[in-house]
Amino acid sequence: MAEIQAKDSGGKGGKPKAKKHSTKIDMTPMVDLGFLLLTFFVMTTTLAKPQTMEINMPVKAKDQEEQSQLKASNALTILMGENNKVFWYAGLPDAPAAPGVQVTDYSANGIRKVLLARRSNKDLMVLIKPMEKGTYKNMVDILDEMNITGIGKYAIIDVDPRDEELVKKVQ
C-alpha cells in the first residue's frame, strides 16, 4: 500500500542527523476500486427506454371492393390545419346534408373534449386528414389524443377537395 523509504544521510561529524522520510502512495488499489464501482453502477443502472406508440396498419387487400361502407352517423372527420388549428365535423363530406365544420385546438378542452363526447358510439370511426400546411407535431398530437381518449378505430387518409372547400368557408 504505502511505503516509507528512509534515506541515509551520511555526513561528517559526530552528531547524527535526523533521517528524512519520503512517502510514496501506491494508487493501484484505488484505481481498481474506482473501476469496480464504475462497472457496478453501469451494470445495475436501467437505461432509458424509448417511448413509442404502436400503430397497426391494415394489410392492403388484393381487391378493394371488400371494404365495408362507413355510415355518416359513425364518422368523425378531423382536419389538421396550419397554426395548430383543428377543423372537425361529424359525418362524411359527401353526406346529403352539408356538415357543419367547427374549429378547435389540441388542448384538453379542445379536440379531446370532442372525442370524449363521441366515444360512447361503439362504431365510431375517426377519419384523420392532415392538410398540406399541417405539421408533424400536430400529427403526433392527434395520435396522442386518440390514445388518451381510448378510441381504437381511426384512419389516416388524404384530404378530399370537398374538405378543403369546407375549411375555406370557415376561415
Disulfide bonds with the S-S distance in Angstrom:
none
